[in-house]
Amino acid sequence: MTPQEFETSLKKGVVPTVCFLYGEEPFLVDRAVQMLLERAVDPSLKDFNFNVFFGNESKGVDILDAAQTLPMFSERRAVLVKRAEQLKAETLEILLPYIQNPSSGTCLLLTGSKIDQRKKFFLEFKKSGVLVEYKRLYDNKLPGFIQSEAVIQGKPIEPAAAELLSALIGNNLQELVSQLEKLVVYAGTKTRITVDDVRTMASSSKAFTAFELAKFLGLRDLHNALRSLDALFLNGEDAPMMIGALSSHFRKLWRVRELLDKKMPQAEIGRELSIHAFFLGEIVAQARNFSRGELRKIFEELYRRDLSSKTGGTSYTLMHGLAMGICTGGW
């Protein structure tokens, strides 16, 4: 079952008797757990009808006893097993008969980061229960996620503002939602969150400074690049983080440069690389500042300085030298 199918089923009031939610994105797993528990157990009777176990420290008989216990003053009880990927083989053996014939008055919910679907337990689980995987979102899916979350929170966000927020925060859904909550409050009575709102709220963050550093290097603006670089060091940021952000940015510039060299129209480049129209002109302008040979040299330097920073090199000197080389071409 897909996450969308699972959530649609829950909204229709269908509560599974056995369910395993897992995946690389803990934020989405945790939110799905909360959604399920809200429908599985009466909040006022939760103290009587809810048990939590942890896979790395729980015995199968204890989980089984809880699942087989009748609910009190309610039609259903819930049993949650966290870190279920750490359940021992003997525990899975104990639980297997229950999975094949679960109690109608219990929702047994297991969560974890990964599973081995070759094991008999999970093969049976797929037959008798609900198995849902929450995969990490690709970067190009983040703006859509942000827009959906903004609507849920009652304050739509401009597509360009969602693009900017995803570029600043990256693939950390918990942090994205946290920042979005702040933006909803900051936007106040406005009908939607704008790019200016995102820029204002993020201007003091390390992520924004790293974003600005990449932009100024792309523009070959040495003065402002060094100013952003100094701000990052003052904030206690380290060279590997900066190099990671710059690698991502210049990788995008390289792809744009390749398409420019193929005479691809700007609008088509935006569609090909999923770059929002609001940012496309600026990204293309930066890509035009470099030849592919220069970009290759930049990546060689990024790699070399990343290694040096991890083997005793002075981060401040390494990064300032990198900025000088990118902006002036003098390595």
C-alpha positions as CSV (number, residue, x, y, z in Angstrom):
1,M,0.0,0.0,0.0
2,T,1.3,3.5,-0.8
3,P,1.4,6.3,1.8
4,Q,-1.4,8.1,-0.2
5,E,-3.6,5.0,-0.2
6,F,-3.0,4.4,3.5
7,E,-3.9,8.0,4.5
8,T,-7.0,8.0,2.2
9,S,-8.1,4.8,3.9
10,L,-7.6,6.3,7.4
11,K,-9.6,9.3,6.4
12,K,-12.4,7.0,5.5
13,G,-12.3,5.5,9.0
14,V,-10.6,2.2,8.1
15,V,-8.3,1.3,11.0
16,P,-6.0,-1.8,10.3
17,T,-5.7,-4.5,12.8
18,V,-2.0,-5.0,12.0
19,C,0.2,-2.3,10.4
20,F,3.9,-1.7,9.8
21,L,5.0,1.8,8.8
22,Y,8.7,2.1,7.9
23,G,11.1,4.0,5.7
24,E,14.0,6.5,5.4
25,E,11.8,9.5,6.2
26,P,11.1,9.4,10.0
27,F,9.0,12.6,9.9
28,L,6.5,11.1,7.5
29,V,6.4,7.8,9.5
30,D,5.8,9.7,12.8
31,R,3.1,11.8,11.2
32,A,1.3,8.7,9.8
33,V,1.6,7.1,13.3
34,Q,-0.1,10.1,14.9
35,M,-2.8,10.0,12.2
36,L,-3.5,6.4,12.8
37,L,-3.5,6.6,16.6
38,E,-5.9,9.5,16.6
39,R,-8.4,7.2,14.8
40,A,-7.5,4.0,16.6
41,V,-7.9,5.0,20.2
42,D,-10.3,7.3,22.0
43,P,-7.9,10.0,23.5
44,S,-9.9,10.1,26.8
45,L,-9.4,6.4,27.3
46,K,-5.8,6.2,26.0
47,D,-4.4,5.4,29.5
48,F,-6.4,2.2,29.5
49,N,-6.0,1.2,25.9
50,F,-2.5,2.1,24.7
51,N,0.8,0.3,25.1
52,V,4.3,1.3,23.7
53,F,7.1,-1.2,23.3
54,F,10.6,-0.9,21.8
55,G,12.0,-3.6,19.5
56,N,15.5,-3.5,21.0
57,E,14.3,-4.2,24.5
58,S,10.9,-5.9,24.4
59,K,9.9,-9.6,24.6
60,G,7.5,-11.2,22.1
61,V,5.3,-12.5,24.9
62,D,4.8,-9.0,26.4
63,I,3.8,-7.6,23.0
64,L,1.5,-10.5,22.3
65,D,-0.2,-10.2,25.8
66,A,-0.9,-6.5,25.2
67,A,-2.3,-7.2,21.7
68,Q,-4.6,-9.9,23.0
69,T,-5.9,-7.9,25.9
70,L,-9.5,-6.7,25.5
71,P,-10.0,-3.0,25.3
72,M,-11.5,-1.2,28.3
73,F,-14.6,0.9,27.8
74,S,-13.8,1.2,24.1
75,E,-14.1,-0.8,20.9
76,R,-10.4,-0.8,20.3
77,R,-7.0,-0.7,21.9
78,A,-3.6,0.2,20.2
79,V,-0.2,-1.4,20.7
80,L,2.7,0.5,19.2
81,V,6.1,-1.2,18.7
82,K,8.9,1.3,17.9
83,R,12.2,0.3,16.3
84,A,10.6,-2.8,15.2
85,E,13.4,-3.6,12.8
86,Q,15.4,-4.5,16.0
87,L,12.9,-7.2,17.1
88,K,14.8,-10.5,17.6
89,A,14.1,-13.6,15.4
90,E,12.5,-15.4,18.3
91,T,10.1,-12.4,18.9
92,L,9.1,-12.5,15.3
93,E,8.3,-16.2,15.6
94,I,6.1,-15.5,18.7
95,L,4.2,-12.8,16.9
96,L,3.8,-14.6,13.6
97,P,0.6,-16.6,14.5
98,Y,-0.9,-13.4,15.8
99,I,-0.2,-11.5,12.6
100,Q,-1.9,-14.3,10.7
101,N,-5.0,-14.1,12.9
102,P,-5.1,-10.7,14.7
103,S,-7.6,-9.6,17.3
104,S,-10.4,-7.5,15.8
105,G,-10.3,-5.3,18.9
106,T,-6.6,-4.3,18.6
107,C,-4.6,-2.2,16.3
108,L,-1.0,-3.5,16.4
109,L,1.3,-0.9,14.9
110,L,5.0,-1.5,14.2
111,T,7.4,1.2,13.0
112,G,11.0,1.1,11.9
113,S,13.5,2.4,9.5
114,K,13.8,-0.7,7.3
115,I,12.6,-4.3,6.9
116,D,13.8,-7.4,5.2
117,Q,10.9,-8.5,3.0
118,R,12.5,-11.9,2.4
119,K,11.8,-13.0,6.0
120,K,8.8,-15.2,6.6
121,F,7.4,-12.7,9.1
122,F,7.1,-9.9,6.5
123,L,5.9,-12.2,3.8
124,E,3.0,-13.1,6.0
125,F,2.6,-9.5,7.1
126,K,2.1,-8.5,3.4
127,K,-0.7,-11.1,3.2
128,S,-2.5,-10.2,6.5
129,G,-1.6,-6.7,7.4
130,V,-0.8,-3.2,6.0
131,L,2.8,-2.6,5.0
132,V,3.6,1.0,4.1
133,E,7.0,2.4,3.1
134,Y,7.8,6.1,3.5
135,K,10.7,6.9,1.1
136,R,12.9,10.0,1.4
137,L,11.6,12.7,-1.0
138,Y,13.7,13.6,-4.0
139,D,14.9,17.2,-3.9
140,N,12.6,18.1,-6.8
141,K,9.6,17.0,-4.8
142,L,10.4,19.3,-1.8
143,P,8.7,22.4,-3.2
144,G,5.5,20.4,-3.8
145,F,5.6,19.0,-0.3
146,I,6.1,22.6,1.1
147,Q,3.1,23.9,-0.9
148,S,0.9,21.1,0.4
149,E,2.0,21.6,4.0
150,A,1.4,25.3,3.7
151,V,-2.2,24.7,2.5
152,I,-2.7,22.3,5.5
153,Q,-1.5,25.1,7.8
154,G,-4.0,27.5,6.3
155,K,-1.5,29.8,4.5
156,P,-0.6,29.0,0.9
157,I,2.9,29.7,-0.2
158,E,4.1,31.1,-3.6
159,P,5.7,28.4,-5.7
160,A,8.9,30.5,-5.9
161,A,8.9,30.9,-2.1
162,A,8.6,27.1,-1.8
163,E,11.5,26.7,-4.2
164,L,13.7,29.1,-2.1
165,L,12.8,27.5,1.2
166,S,13.6,24.0,-0.1
167,A,17.0,25.3,-1.5
168,L,17.8,26.9,1.9
169,I,16.8,24.0,4.2
170,G,17.3,21.0,2.0
171,N,15.9,17.5,2.5
172,N,15.0,17.8,6.2
173,L,11.2,17.6,6.4
174,Q,11.0,18.2,10.1
175,E,13.0,21.5,9.7
176,L,11.0,22.5,6.6
177,V,7.7,22.1,8.5
178,S,9.2,24.0,11.5
179,Q,10.3,26.9,9.3
180,L,7.0,26.9,7.6
181,E,5.2,27.2,10.9
182,K,7.3,30.3,11.6
183,L,6.5,31.7,8.2
184,V,2.7,31.2,8.7
185,V,3.0,33.3,11.9
186,Y,5.2,35.9,10.3
187,A,3.0,36.3,7.3
188,G,0.1,37.3,9.6
189,T,-2.9,38.6,7.7
190,K,-1.3,38.1,4.3
191,T,-3.2,35.8,2.0
192,R,0.0,33.8,1.2
193,I,3.7,33.4,2.1
194,T,6.0,35.3,-0.4
195,V,9.6,35.0,-1.5
196,D,10.3,38.2,0.6
197,D,8.8,36.5,3.7
198,V,11.2,33.6,3.2
199,R,14.2,35.8,2.6
200,T,13.4,37.9,5.7
201,M,12.8,35.0,8.0
202,A,15.9,33.1,6.8
203,S,18.3,36.0,6.5
204,S,20.0,35.3,9.8
205,S,20.4,31.5,9.4
206,K,23.5,29.6,8.4
207,A,21.6,28.0,5.6
208,F,20.7,31.4,4.1
209,T,24.4,32.6,4.4
210,A,25.6,29.4,2.6
211,F,22.9,30.0,-0.1
212,E,24.2,33.6,-0.5
213,L,27.8,32.4,-0.6
214,A,27.0,30.1,-3.5
215,K,25.1,32.8,-5.3
216,F,27.9,35.4,-5.0
217,L,30.5,32.8,-6.1
218,G,28.3,32.0,-9.1
219,L,28.2,35.8,-9.9
220,R,32.0,35.9,-9.3
221,D,31.4,38.7,-6.8
222,L,34.5,38.4,-4.6
223,H,33.6,41.1,-2.1
224,N,30.2,39.8,-1.2
225,A,31.4,36.2,-1.4
226,L,34.1,36.8,1.2
227,R,31.6,38.7,3.4
228,S,29.3,35.7,3.3
229,L,32.2,33.4,4.0
230,D,33.3,35.3,7.0
231,A,29.7,35.3,8.4
232,L,29.6,31.5,8.1
233,F,32.9,31.2,10.0
234,L,31.6,33.6,12.7
235,N,28.5,31.4,13.0
236,G,30.8,28.4,13.7
237,E,30.2,26.6,10.4
238,D,32.7,24.2,9.1
239,A,34.3,23.8,5.7
240,P,32.8,20.4,4.8
241,M,29.3,21.8,5.1
242,M,30.1,24.8,2.9
243,I,31.8,22.6,0.4
244,G,28.8,20.3,0.3
245,A,26.5,23.3,-0.4
246,L,28.8,24.7,-3.1
247,S,29.1,21.3,-4.8
248,S,25.4,21.1,-5.1
249,H,25.1,24.6,-6.5
250,F,28.0,24.3,-9.0
251,R,26.6,20.9,-10.1
252,K,23.5,22.7,-11.2
253,L,25.5,25.4,-12.9
254,W,27.4,22.7,-14.8
255,R,24.2,21.1,-16.0
256,V,22.9,24.4,-17.2
257,R,26.2,25.2,-18.9
258,E,26.1,21.9,-20.8
259,L,22.6,22.7,-22.0
260,L,23.6,26.3,-23.0
261,D,26.4,24.8,-25.0
262,K,23.8,22.7,-26.8
263,K,21.9,25.9,-27.7
264,M,18.9,24.8,-25.6
265,P,16.4,27.7,-25.0
266,Q,16.3,29.1,-21.5
267,A,12.7,28.1,-20.9
268,E,13.5,24.5,-22.0
269,I,16.5,24.4,-19.7
270,G,14.2,25.3,-16.8
271,R,11.8,22.4,-17.7
272,E,14.6,20.0,-18.2
273,L,16.3,20.7,-14.8
274,S,13.1,21.5,-12.9
275,I,14.3,25.1,-12.1
276,H,11.4,27.5,-11.2
277,A,11.1,30.4,-13.6
278,F,11.6,32.9,-10.7
279,F,15.2,31.6,-10.3
280,L,16.0,30.5,-13.9
281,G,17.3,33.8,-15.1
282,E,19.8,34.1,-12.2
283,I,21.0,30.5,-12.5
284,V,21.5,30.8,-16.3
285,A,23.4,34.1,-15.8
286,Q,25.7,32.4,-13.3
287,A,26.3,29.5,-15.6
288,R,27.3,31.8,-18.4
289,N,30.1,33.1,-16.1
290,F,32.0,29.8,-16.4
291,S,33.2,27.5,-19.1
292,R,32.9,23.8,-18.6
293,G,36.7,23.7,-18.2
294,E,36.5,26.2,-15.4
295,L,33.7,24.2,-13.8
296,R,35.7,21.1,-14.0
297,K,38.6,22.9,-12.3
298,I,36.2,24.1,-9.5
299,F,35.1,20.6,-8.8
300,E,38.7,19.4,-8.6
301,E,39.4,22.2,-6.1
302,L,36.2,21.4,-4.1
303,Y,37.3,17.8,-3.8
304,R,40.9,18.7,-2.9
305,R,39.9,21.2,-0.3
306,D,37.4,18.9,1.2
307,L,40.1,16.3,1.7
308,S,42.5,18.9,3.1
309,S,39.9,20.2,5.6
310,K,39.4,16.7,7.0
311,T,43.2,16.0,7.3
312,G,44.4,19.0,9.2
313,G,44.1,21.9,6.7
314,T,43.2,25.3,7.9
315,S,39.5,25.7,6.9
316,Y,39.6,29.5,6.8
317,T,42.6,29.6,4.5
318,L,41.2,26.8,2.3
319,M,37.8,28.4,1.8
320,H,39.2,31.9,1.2
321,G,41.6,30.5,-1.4
322,L,38.7,28.7,-3.0
323,A,36.6,31.8,-3.2
324,M,39.5,33.8,-4.7
325,G,40.1,31.1,-7.3
326,I,36.4,30.8,-8.3
327,C,35.9,34.6,-8.6
328,T,39.2,35.5,-10.3
329,G,40.1,32.3,-12.1
330,G,43.6,32.5,-10.6
331,W,44.3,29.2,-8.9
